[in-house]
């Protein structure tokens, strides 16, 4: 997960505050959020748990998707998160697998 562009959702806790962002370096960006280096919303509301990631080959696609995802109803975002978390739990035999492996990544590339 080192190349491309990533749209991600962070949460403060289960059913807590959500944040949607975009980056080209996912691990650095998540580390910045967790260390509270990013001023503003995520630091104020302690939003630092990665719950969803989508990968894109183009920054234009990633930013377009980020804007669309940001406008989604909260219930739609929670539905996507819950579905992916339950898919991972089934694949890895329980919630411990979800915590170790992180969020499910769907790769979106241009044809």
Backbone atoms as SQL, in Angstrom:
CREATE TABLE atoms (id INTEGER PRIMARY KEY, chain TEXT, resi INTEGER, resn TEXT, atom TEXT, x REAL, y REAL, z REAL);
INSERT INTO atoms VALUES
  (1, 'A', 1, 'UNK', 'N', 0.827, -1.191, 0.000),
  (2, 'A', 1, 'UNK', 'CA', 0.000, 0.000, 0.000),
  (3, 'A', 1, 'UNK', 'C', 0.870, 1.253, 0.000),
  (4, 'A', 2, 'UNK', 'N', 1.919, 1.261, -0.807),
  (5, 'A', 2, 'UNK', 'CA', 2.806, 2.410, -0.788),
  (6, 'A', 2, 'UNK', 'C', 2.667, 3.309, -1.993),
  (7, 'A', 3, 'UNK', 'N', 2.044, 2.834, -3.071),
  (8, 'A', 3, 'UNK', 'CA', 1.898, 3.689, -4.234),
  (9, 'A', 3, 'UNK', 'C', 0.438, 3.946, -4.534),
  (10, 'A', 4, 'UNK', 'N', 0.167, 5.089, -5.128),
  (11, 'A', 4, 'UNK', 'CA', -1.201, 5.451, -5.445),
  (12, 'A', 4, 'UNK', 'C', -1.725, 6.486, -4.472),
  (13, 'A', 5, 'UNK', 'N', -3.023, 6.628, -4.477),
  (14, 'A', 5, 'UNK', 'CA', -3.697, 7.621, -3.647),
  (15, 'A', 5, 'UNK', 'C', -4.800, 6.913, -2.865),
  (16, 'A', 6, 'UNK', 'N', -5.007, 7.347, -1.639),
  (17, 'A', 6, 'UNK', 'CA', -5.898, 6.641, -0.740),
  (18, 'A', 6, 'UNK', 'C', -6.951, 7.576, -0.152),
  (19, 'A', 7, 'UNK', 'N', -8.189, 7.119, -0.169),
  (20, 'A', 7, 'UNK', 'CA', -9.281, 7.789, 0.530),
  (21, 'A', 7, 'UNK', 'C', -9.565, 6.922, 1.747),
  (22, 'A', 8, 'UNK', 'N', -9.597, 7.548, 2.913),
  (23, 'A', 8, 'UNK', 'CA', -9.734, 6.777, 4.144),
  (24, 'A', 8, 'UNK', 'C', -10.785, 7.392, 5.051),
  (25, 'A', 9, 'UNK', 'N', -11.322, 6.540, 5.919),
  (26, 'A', 9, 'UNK', 'CA', -12.240, 7.006, 6.964),
  (27, 'A', 9, 'UNK', 'C', -11.607, 6.661, 8.302),
  (28, 'A', 10, 'UNK', 'N', -11.559, 7.650, 9.183),
  (29, 'A', 10, 'UNK', 'CA', -11.116, 7.448, 10.560),
  (30, 'A', 10, 'UNK', 'C', -12.321, 7.584, 11.478),
  (31, 'A', 11, 'UNK', 'N', -12.260, 6.916, 12.615),
  (32, 'A', 11, 'UNK', 'CA', -13.328, 7.010, 13.618),
  (33, 'A', 11, 'UNK', 'C', -12.701, 7.245, 14.985),
  (34, 'A', 12, 'UNK', 'N', -13.455, 7.888, 15.859),
  (35, 'A', 12, 'UNK', 'CA', -12.982, 8.091, 17.226),
  (36, 'A', 12, 'UNK', 'C', -13.197, 6.823, 18.060),
  (37, 'A', 13, 'UNK', 'N', -14.263, 6.107, 17.778),
  (38, 'A', 13, 'UNK', 'CA', -14.607, 4.849, 18.440),
  (39, 'A', 13, 'UNK', 'C', -15.767, 4.243, 17.660),
  (40, 'A', 14, 'UNK', 'N', -16.249, 3.100, 18.059),
  (41, 'A', 14, 'UNK', 'CA', -17.377, 2.478, 17.384),
  (42, 'A', 14, 'UNK', 'C', -18.581, 3.417, 17.440),
  (43, 'A', 15, 'UNK', 'N', -19.176, 3.698, 16.291),
  (44, 'A', 15, 'UNK', 'CA', -20.301, 4.626, 16.156),
  (45, 'A', 15, 'UNK', 'C', -19.984, 6.034, 16.657),
  (46, 'A', 16, 'UNK', 'N', -18.687, 6.387, 16.663),
  (47, 'A', 16, 'UNK', 'CA', -18.265, 7.715, 17.110),
  (48, 'A', 16, 'UNK', 'C', -18.139, 8.686, 15.952),
  (49, 'A', 17, 'UNK', 'N', -17.339, 9.694, 16.151),
  (50, 'A', 17, 'UNK', 'CA', -17.099, 10.729, 15.154),
  (51, 'A', 17, 'UNK', 'C', -16.326, 10.145, 13.977),
  (52, 'A', 18, 'UNK', 'N', -16.709, 10.532, 12.753),
  (53, 'A', 18, 'UNK', 'CA', -16.052, 10.053, 11.539),
  (54, 'A', 18, 'UNK', 'C', -15.330, 11.194, 10.832),
  (55, 'A', 19, 'UNK', 'N', -14.236, 10.859, 10.143),
  (56, 'A', 19, 'UNK', 'CA', -13.462, 11.815, 9.353),
  (57, 'A', 19, 'UNK', 'C', -13.080, 11.142, 8.050),
  (58, 'A', 20, 'UNK', 'N', -13.238, 11.844, 6.931),
  (59, 'A', 20, 'UNK', 'CA', -12.852, 11.330, 5.615),
  (60, 'A', 20, 'UNK', 'C', -11.680, 12.159, 5.112),
  (61, 'A', 21, 'UNK', 'N', -10.634, 11.466, 4.640),
  (62, 'A', 21, 'UNK', 'CA', -9.466, 12.167, 4.136),
  (63, 'A', 21, 'UNK', 'C', -8.885, 11.492, 2.910),
  (64, 'A', 22, 'UNK', 'N', -7.903, 12.157, 2.279),
  (65, 'A', 22, 'UNK', 'CA', -7.210, 11.620, 1.112),
  (66, 'A', 22, 'UNK', 'C', -5.719, 11.871, 1.288),
  (67, 'A', 23, 'UNK', 'N', -4.891, 10.927, 0.823),
  (68, 'A', 23, 'UNK', 'CA', -3.442, 11.056, 0.948),
  (69, 'A', 23, 'UNK', 'C', -2.748, 10.186, -0.087),
  (70, 'A', 24, 'UNK', 'N', -1.467, 10.463, -0.309),
  (71, 'A', 24, 'UNK', 'CA', -0.670, 9.586, -1.160),
  (72, 'A', 24, 'UNK', 'C', 0.280, 8.729, -0.332),
  (73, 'A', 25, 'UNK', 'N', 0.317, 8.941, 0.980),
  (74, 'A', 25, 'UNK', 'CA', 1.162, 8.152, 1.879),
  (75, 'A', 25, 'UNK', 'C', 0.326, 7.787, 3.108),
  (76, 'A', 26, 'UNK', 'N', -0.376, 6.680, 3.002),
  (77, 'A', 26, 'UNK', 'CA', -1.355, 6.304, 4.025),
  (78, 'A', 26, 'UNK', 'C', -0.713, 6.077, 5.393),
  (79, 'A', 27, 'UNK', 'N', 0.374, 5.334, 5.459),
  (80, 'A', 27, 'UNK', 'CA', 0.959, 5.035, 6.770),
  (81, 'A', 27, 'UNK', 'C', 1.459, 6.295, 7.472),
  (82, 'A', 28, 'UNK', 'N', 2.075, 7.233, 6.728),
  (83, 'A', 28, 'UNK', 'CA', 2.525, 8.481, 7.335),
  (84, 'A', 28, 'UNK', 'C', 1.342, 9.306, 7.836),
  (85, 'A', 29, 'UNK', 'N', 0.309, 9.397, 7.026),
  (86, 'A', 29, 'UNK', 'CA', -0.850, 10.209, 7.380),
  (87, 'A', 29, 'UNK', 'C', -1.565, 9.667, 8.621),
  (88, 'A', 30, 'UNK', 'N', -1.724, 8.349, 8.680),
  (89, 'A', 30, 'UNK', 'CA', -2.371, 7.742, 9.854),
  (90, 'A', 30, 'UNK', 'C', -1.501, 7.957, 11.089),
  (91, 'A', 31, 'UNK', 'N', -0.191, 7.804, 10.935),
  (92, 'A', 31, 'UNK', 'CA', 0.720, 8.050, 12.061),
  (93, 'A', 31, 'UNK', 'C', 0.602, 9.499, 12.536),
  (94, 'A', 32, 'UNK', 'N', 0.487, 10.452, 11.607),
  (95, 'A', 32, 'UNK', 'CA', 0.306, 11.860, 11.979),
  (96, 'A', 32, 'UNK', 'C', -0.979, 12.058, 12.774),
  (97, 'A', 33, 'UNK', 'N', -2.073, 11.437, 12.327),
  (98, 'A', 33, 'UNK', 'CA', -3.339, 11.554, 13.051),
  (99, 'A', 33, 'UNK', 'C', -3.214, 10.962, 14.452),
  (100, 'A', 34, 'UNK', 'N', -2.606, 9.794, 14.552),
  (101, 'A', 34, 'UNK', 'CA', -2.497, 9.126, 15.858),
  (102, 'A', 34, 'UNK', 'C', -1.592, 9.886, 16.817),
  (103, 'A', 35, 'UNK', 'N', -0.580, 10.583, 16.287),
  (104, 'A', 35, 'UNK', 'CA', 0.324, 11.367, 17.128),
  (105, 'A', 35, 'UNK', 'C', -0.237, 12.766, 17.405),
  (106, 'A', 36, 'UNK', 'N', -1.422, 13.037, 16.888),
  (107, 'A', 36, 'UNK', 'CA', -2.100, 14.325, 17.053),
  (108, 'A', 36, 'UNK', 'C', -1.284, 15.471, 16.448),
  (109, 'A', 37, 'UNK', 'N', -0.574, 15.208, 15.346),
  (110, 'A', 37, 'UNK', 'CA', 0.219, 16.224, 14.663),
  (111, 'A', 37, 'UNK', 'C', -0.615, 17.046, 13.688),
  (112, 'A', 38, 'UNK', 'N', -1.798, 16.542, 13.333),
  (113, 'A', 38, 'UNK', 'CA', -2.659, 17.229, 12.374),
  (114, 'A', 38, 'UNK', 'C', -3.592, 18.150, 13.157),
  (115, 'A', 39, 'UNK', 'N', -3.412, 19.472, 13.026),
  (116, 'A', 39, 'UNK', 'CA', -4.285, 20.374, 13.780),
  (117, 'A', 39, 'UNK', 'C', -5.705, 20.368, 13.217),
  (118, 'A', 40, 'UNK', 'N', -6.651, 20.660, 14.070),
  (119, 'A', 40, 'UNK', 'CA', -8.031, 20.786, 13.610),
  (120, 'A', 40, 'UNK', 'C', -8.937, 19.683, 14.111),
  (121, 'A', 41, 'UNK', 'N', -9.818, 19.250, 13.214),
  (122, 'A', 41, 'UNK', 'CA', -10.920, 18.352, 13.550),
  (123, 'A', 41, 'UNK', 'C', -10.462, 17.047, 14.206),
  (124, 'A', 42, 'UNK', 'N', -9.497, 16.355, 13.584),
  (125, 'A', 42, 'UNK', 'CA', -9.120, 15.030, 14.102),
  (126, 'A', 42, 'UNK', 'C', -8.447, 15.121, 15.462),
  (127, 'A', 43, 'UNK', 'N', -7.677, 16.155, 15.692),
  (128, 'A', 43, 'UNK', 'CA', -7.049, 16.311, 17.004),
  (129, 'A', 43, 'UNK', 'C', -8.097, 16.678, 18.051),
  (130, 'A', 44, 'UNK', 'N', -8.985, 17.609, 17.699),
  (131, 'A', 44, 'UNK', 'CA', -10.006, 18.077, 18.639),
  (132, 'A', 44, 'UNK', 'C', -10.916, 16.943, 19.093),
  (133, 'A', 45, 'UNK', 'N', -11.341, 16.089, 18.143),
  (134, 'A', 45, 'UNK', 'CA', -12.295, 15.025, 18.462),
  (135, 'A', 45, 'UNK', 'C', -11.640, 13.652, 18.630),
  (136, 'A', 46, 'UNK', 'N', -10.304, 13.611, 18.635),
  (137, 'A', 46, 'UNK', 'CA', -9.538, 12.367, 18.842),
  (138, 'A', 46, 'UNK', 'C', -9.952, 11.261, 17.875),
  (139, 'A', 47, 'UNK', 'N', -9.989, 11.614, 16.611),
  (140, 'A', 47, 'UNK', 'CA', -10.377, 10.687, 15.553),
  (141, 'A', 47, 'UNK', 'C', -9.090, 10.093, 14.979),
  (142, 'A', 48, 'UNK', 'N', -8.796, 8.822, 15.313),
  (143, 'A', 48, 'UNK', 'CA', -7.512, 8.254, 14.888),
  (144, 'A', 48, 'UNK', 'C', -7.537, 6.758, 14.571),
  (145, 'A', 49, 'UNK', 'N', -8.710, 6.156, 14.501),
  (146, 'A', 49, 'UNK', 'CA', -8.801, 4.715, 14.205),
  (147, 'A', 49, 'UNK', 'C', -9.186, 4.518, 12.743),
  (148, 'A', 50, 'UNK', 'N', -8.312, 3.880, 11.988),
  (149, 'A', 50, 'UNK', 'CA', -8.562, 3.629, 10.580),
  (150, 'A', 50, 'UNK', 'C', -9.613, 2.536, 10.441),
  (151, 'A', 51, 'UNK', 'N', -10.728, 2.860, 9.746),
  (152, 'A', 51, 'UNK', 'CA', -11.821, 1.896, 9.618),
  (153, 'A', 51, 'UNK', 'C', -12.183, 1.579, 8.171),
  (154, 'A', 52, 'UNK', 'N', -11.641, 2.349, 7.211),
  (155, 'A', 52, 'UNK', 'CA', -11.977, 2.110, 5.803),
  (156, 'A', 52, 'UNK', 'C', -10.914, 2.751, 4.914),
  (157, 'A', 53, 'UNK', 'N', -10.519, 2.045, 3.839),
  (158, 'A', 53, 'UNK', 'CA', -9.556, 2.576, 2.876),
  (159, 'A', 53, 'UNK', 'C', -9.955, 2.142, 1.480),
  (160, 'A', 54, 'UNK', 'N', -9.862, 3.073, 0.530),
  (161, 'A', 54, 'UNK', 'CA', -9.989, 2.773, -0.892),
  (162, 'A', 54, 'UNK', 'C', -8.738, 3.310, -1.579),
  (163, 'A', 55, 'UNK', 'N', -8.175, 2.549, -2.510),
  (164, 'A', 55, 'UNK', 'CA', -6.971, 2.962, -3.227),
  (165, 'A', 55, 'UNK', 'C', -7.321, 3.336, -4.667),
  (166, 'A', 56, 'UNK', 'N', -6.644, 4.356, -5.176),
  (167, 'A', 56, 'UNK', 'CA', -6.874, 4.864, -6.527),
  (168, 'A', 56, 'UNK', 'C', -5.535, 5.095, -7.214),
  (169, 'A', 57, 'UNK', 'N', -5.527, 5.033, -8.541),
  (170, 'A', 57, 'UNK', 'CA', -4.303, 5.297, -9.284),
  (171, 'A', 57, 'UNK', 'C', -4.177, 6.771, -9.649),
  (172, 'A', 58, 'UNK', 'N', -5.253, 7.540, -9.529),
  (173, 'A', 58, 'UNK', 'CA', -5.267, 8.945, -9.924),
  (174, 'A', 58, 'UNK', 'C', -5.717, 9.822, -8.759),
  (175, 'A', 59, 'UNK', 'N', -5.013, 10.937, -8.550),
  (176, 'A', 59, 'UNK', 'CA', -5.413, 11.868, -7.498),
  (177, 'A', 59, 'UNK', 'C', -6.771, 12.487, -7.810),
  (178, 'A', 60, 'UNK', 'N', -7.071, 12.681, -9.083),
  (179, 'A', 60, 'UNK', 'CA', -8.376, 13.249, -9.449),
  (180, 'A', 60, 'UNK', 'C', -9.512, 12.323, -9.052),
  (181, 'A', 61, 'UNK', 'N', -9.336, 11.022, -9.297),
  (182, 'A', 61, 'UNK', 'CA', -10.354, 10.047, -8.888),
  (183, 'A', 61, 'UNK', 'C', -10.478, 10.009, -7.369),
  (184, 'A', 62, 'UNK', 'N', -9.336, 10.018, -6.687),
  (185, 'A', 62, 'UNK', 'CA', -9.341, 9.939, -5.226),
  (186, 'A', 62, 'UNK', 'C', -10.041, 11.150, -4.619),
  (187, 'A', 63, 'UNK', 'N', -9.729, 12.337, -5.096),
  (188, 'A', 63, 'UNK', 'CA', -10.352, 13.543, -4.543),
  (189, 'A', 63, 'UNK', 'C', -11.845, 13.598, -4.851),
  (190, 'A', 64, 'UNK', 'N', -12.215, 13.151, -6.039),
  (191, 'A', 64, 'UNK', 'CA', -13.635, 13.107, -6.397),
  (192, 'A', 64, 'UNK', 'C', -14.389, 12.160, -5.473),
  (193, 'A', 65, 'UNK', 'N', -13.807, 10.980, -5.225),
  (194, 'A', 65, 'UNK', 'CA', -14.441, 10.005, -4.339),
  (195, 'A', 65, 'UNK', 'C', -14.487, 10.532, -2.906),
  (196, 'A', 66, 'UNK', 'N', -13.418, 11.204, -2.468),
  (197, 'A', 66, 'UNK', 'CA', -13.397, 11.766, -1.111),
  (198, 'A', 66, 'UNK', 'C', -14.529, 12.782, -0.938),
  (199, 'A', 67, 'UNK', 'N', -14.712, 13.650, -1.919),
  (200, 'A', 67, 'UNK', 'CA', -15.791, 14.646, -1.827),
  (201, 'A', 67, 'UNK', 'C', -17.154, 13.959, -1.790),
  (202, 'A', 68, 'UNK', 'N', -17.321, 12.939, -2.625),
  (203, 'A', 68, 'UNK', 'CA', -18.603, 12.219, -2.636),
  (204, 'A', 68, 'UNK', 'C', -18.839, 11.510, -1.297),
  (205, 'A', 69, 'UNK', 'N', -17.814, 10.820, -0.802),
  (206, 'A', 69, 'UNK', 'CA', -17.929, 10.083, 0.463),
  (207, 'A', 69, 'UNK', 'C', -18.205, 11.028, 1.629),
  (208, 'A', 70, 'UNK', 'N', -17.596, 12.197, 1.598),
  (209, 'A', 70, 'UNK', 'CA', -17.825, 13.191, 2.657),
  (210, 'A', 70, 'UNK', 'C', -19.278, 13.642, 2.701),
  (211, 'A', 71, 'UNK', 'N', -19.934, 13.627, 1.555),
  (212, 'A', 71, 'UNK', 'CA', -21.331, 14.074, 1.485),
  (213, 'A', 71, 'UNK', 'C', -22.331, 12.961, 1.797),
  (214, 'A', 72, 'UNK', 'N', -21.859, 11.727, 1.880),
  (215, 'A', 72, 'UNK', 'CA', -22.753, 10.615, 2.183),
  (216, 'A', 72, 'UNK', 'C', -23.387, 10.823, 3.545),
  (217, 'A', 73, 'UNK', 'N', -24.589, 10.263, 3.716),
  (218, 'A', 73, 'UNK', 'CA', -25.223, 10.222, 5.025),
  (219, 'A', 73, 'UNK', 'C', -24.353, 9.380, 5.954),
  (220, 'A', 74, 'UNK', 'N', -24.375, 9.743, 7.211),
  (221, 'A', 74, 'UNK', 'CA', -23.610, 9.008, 8.220),
  (222, 'A', 74, 'UNK', 'C', -23.969, 7.524, 8.218),
  (223, 'A', 75, 'UNK', 'N', -25.245, 7.219, 8.093),
  (224, 'A', 75, 'UNK', 'CA', -25.686, 5.819, 8.121),
  (225, 'A', 75, 'UNK', 'C', -25.096, 5.033, 6.948),
  (226, 'A', 76, 'UNK', 'N', -24.913, 5.676, 5.786),
  (227, 'A', 76, 'UNK', 'CA', -24.308, 4.994, 4.633),
  (228, 'A', 76, 'UNK', 'C', -22.838, 4.678, 4.921),
  (229, 'A', 77, 'UNK', 'N', -22.132, 5.653, 5.500),
  (230, 'A', 77, 'UNK', 'CA', -20.718, 5.435, 5.842),
  (231, 'A', 77, 'UNK', 'C', -20.592, 4.297, 6.857),
  (232, 'A', 78, 'UNK', 'N', -21.425, 4.317, 7.883),
  (233, 'A', 78, 'UNK', 'CA', -21.379, 3.258, 8.898),
  (234, 'A', 78, 'UNK', 'C', -21.702, 1.899, 8.289),
  (235, 'A', 79, 'UNK', 'N', -22.610, 1.870, 7.330),
  (236, 'A', 79, 'UNK', 'CA', -22.938, 0.621, 6.649),
  (237, 'A', 79, 'UNK', 'C', -21.742, 0.040, 5.912),
  (238, 'A', 80, 'UNK', 'N', -20.987, 0.886, 5.210),
  (239, 'A', 80, 'UNK', 'CA', -19.785, 0.439, 4.494),
  (240, 'A', 80, 'UNK', 'C', -18.752, -0.082, 5.485),
  (241, 'A', 81, 'UNK', 'N', -18.557, 0.652, 6.567),
  (242, 'A', 81, 'UNK', 'CA', -17.575, 0.254, 7.584),
  (243, 'A', 81, 'UNK', 'C', -17.976, -1.076, 8.217),
  (244, 'A', 82, 'UNK', 'N', -19.221, -1.201, 8.638),
  (245, 'A', 82, 'UNK', 'CA', -19.686, -2.431, 9.295),
  (246, 'A', 82, 'UNK', 'C', -19.594, -3.633, 8.361),
  (247, 'A', 83, 'UNK', 'N', -19.947, -3.455, 7.100),
  (248, 'A', 83, 'UNK', 'CA', -19.886, -4.554, 6.142),
  (249, 'A', 83, 'UNK', 'C', -18.447, -5.040, 5.969),
  (250, 'A', 84, 'UNK', 'N', -17.523, -4.114, 5.798),
  (251, 'A', 84, 'UNK', 'CA', -16.126, -4.498, 5.615),
  (252, 'A', 84, 'UNK', 'C', -15.566, -5.153, 6.871),
  (253, 'A', 85, 'UNK', 'N', -15.909, -4.618, 8.043),
  (254, 'A', 85, 'UNK', 'CA', -15.408, -5.202, 9.283),
  (255, 'A', 85, 'UNK', 'C', -15.961, -6.612, 9.479),
  (256, 'A', 86, 'UNK', 'N', -17.226, -6.826, 9.130),
  (257, 'A', 86, 'UNK', 'CA', -17.792, -8.170, 9.278),
  (258, 'A', 86, 'UNK', 'C', -17.197, -9.120, 8.244),
  (259, 'A', 87, 'UNK', 'N', -16.902, -8.624, 7.024),
  (260, 'A', 87, 'UNK', 'CA', -16.234, -9.448, 6.013),
  (261, 'A', 87, 'UNK', 'C', -14.864, -9.892, 6.507),
  (262, 'A', 88, 'UNK', 'N', -14.127, -8.978, 7.112),
  (263, 'A', 88, 'UNK', 'CA', -12.807, -9.320, 7.642),
  (264, 'A', 88, 'UNK', 'C', -12.914, -10.287, 8.810),
  (265, 'A', 89, 'UNK', 'N', -13.884, -10.060, 9.690),
  (266, 'A', 89, 'UNK', 'CA', -14.054, -10.950, 10.840),
  (267, 'A', 89, 'UNK', 'C', -14.328, -12.370, 10.364),
  (268, 'A', 90, 'UNK', 'N', -15.136, -12.512, 9.317),
  (269, 'A', 90, 'UNK', 'CA', -15.411, -13.832, 8.765),
  (270, 'A', 90, 'UNK', 'C', -14.179, -14.452, 8.128),
  (271, 'A', 91, 'UNK', 'N', -13.376, -13.644, 7.472),
  (272, 'A', 91, 'UNK', 'CA', -12.177, -14.142, 6.800),
  (273, 'A', 91, 'UNK', 'C', -11.095, -14.567, 7.770),
  (274, 'A', 92, 'UNK', 'N', -10.991, -13.851, 8.893),
  (275, 'A', 92, 'UNK', 'CA', -9.896, -14.109, 9.819),
  (276, 'A', 92, 'UNK', 'C', -10.352, -14.765, 11.114),
  (277, 'A', 93, 'UNK', 'N', -11.607, -15.141, 11.200),
  (278, 'A', 93, 'UNK', 'CA', -12.073, -15.898, 12.349),
  (279, 'A', 93, 'UNK', 'C', -12.335, -15.094, 13.600),
  (280, 'A', 94, 'UNK', 'N', -12.649, -13.829, 13.494),
  (281, 'A', 94, 'UNK', 'CA', -12.991, -13.072, 14.688),
  (282, 'A', 94, 'UNK', 'C', -12.454, -11.662, 14.664),
  (283, 'A', 95, 'UNK', 'N', -12.818, -10.896, 15.664),
  (284, 'A', 95, 'UNK', 'CA', -12.429, -9.500, 15.717),
  (285, 'A', 95, 'UNK', 'C', -10.945, -9.302, 15.931),
  (286, 'A', 96, 'UNK', 'N', -10.248, -10.263, 16.552),
  (287, 'A', 96, 'UNK', 'CA', -8.808, -10.108, 16.725),
  (288, 'A', 96, 'UNK', 'C', -8.125, -9.973, 15.372),
  (289, 'A', 97, 'UNK', 'N', -8.590, -10.694, 14.366),
  (290, 'A', 97, 'UNK', 'CA', -8.033, -10.587, 13.023),
  (291, 'A', 97, 'UNK', 'C', -8.241, -9.212, 12.430),
  (292, 'A', 98, 'UNK', 'N', -9.379, -8.587, 12.735),
  (293, 'A', 98, 'UNK', 'CA', -9.657, -7.258, 12.215),
  (294, 'A', 98, 'UNK', 'C', -8.669, -6.262, 12.808),
  (295, 'A', 99, 'UNK', 'N', -8.428, -6.354, 14.090),
  (296, 'A', 99, 'UNK', 'CA', -7.510, -5.404, 14.732),
  (297, 'A', 99, 'UNK', 'C', -6.090, -5.552, 14.199),
  (298, 'A', 100, 'UNK', 'N', -5.646, -6.751, 13.968),
  (299, 'A', 100, 'UNK', 'CA', -4.269, -6.957, 13.494),
  (300, 'A', 100, 'UNK', 'C', -4.087, -6.546, 12.046),
  (301, 'A', 101, 'UNK', 'N', -5.081, -6.804, 11.222),
  (302, 'A', 101, 'UNK', 'CA', -4.903, -6.581, 9.797),
  (303, 'A', 101, 'UNK', 'C', -5.302, -5.193, 9.348),
  (304, 'A', 102, 'UNK', 'N', -6.052, -4.443, 10.128),
  (305, 'A', 102, 'UNK', 'CA', -6.472, -3.113, 9.717),
  (306, 'A', 102, 'UNK', 'C', -7.679, -3.168, 8.804),
  (307, 'A', 103, 'UNK', 'N', -7.873, -2.116, 8.056),
  (308, 'A', 103, 'UNK', 'CA', -9.059, -1.992, 7.207),
  (309, 'A', 103, 'UNK', 'C', -8.876, -2.732, 5.886),
  (310, 'A', 104, 'UNK', 'N', -9.981, -3.116, 5.326),
  (311, 'A', 104, 'UNK', 'CA', -9.999, -3.742, 4.010),
  (312, 'A', 104, 'UNK', 'C', -9.708, -2.692, 2.952),
  (313, 'A', 105, 'UNK', 'N', -8.857, -3.010, 2.005),
  (314, 'A', 105, 'UNK', 'CA', -8.522, -2.073, 0.935),
  (315, 'A', 105, 'UNK', 'C', -9.091, -2.576, -0.376),
  (316, 'A', 106, 'UNK', 'N', -9.854, -1.710, -1.015),
  (317, 'A', 106, 'UNK', 'CA', -10.350, -2.017, -2.349),
  (318, 'A', 106, 'UNK', 'C', -9.531, -1.197, -3.321),
  (319, 'A', 107, 'UNK', 'N', -8.919, -1.820, -4.284),
  (320, 'A', 107, 'UNK', 'CA', -8.070, -1.125, -5.260),
  (321, 'A', 107, 'UNK', 'C', -8.929, -0.668, -6.429),
  (322, 'A', 108, 'UNK', 'N', -8.865, 0.604, -6.757),
  (323, 'A', 108, 'UNK', 'CA', -9.568, 1.158, -7.912),
  (324, 'A', 108, 'UNK', 'C', -8.509, 1.692, -8.858),
  (325, 'A', 109, 'UNK', 'N', -8.469, 1.146, -10.056),
  (326, 'A', 109, 'UNK', 'CA', -7.477, 1.575, -11.039),
  (327, 'A', 109, 'UNK', 'C', -8.157, 1.896, -12.357),
  (328, 'A', 110, 'UNK', 'N', -7.480, 2.700, -13.149),
  (329, 'A', 110, 'UNK', 'CA', -8.004, 3.010, -14.474),
  (330, 'A', 110, 'UNK', 'C', -7.822, 1.808, -15.378),
  (331, 'A', 111, 'UNK', 'N', -8.791, 1.537, -16.288),
  (332, 'A', 111, 'UNK', 'CA', -8.642, 0.389, -17.213),
  (333, 'A', 111, 'UNK', 'C', -7.540, 0.647, -18.215);
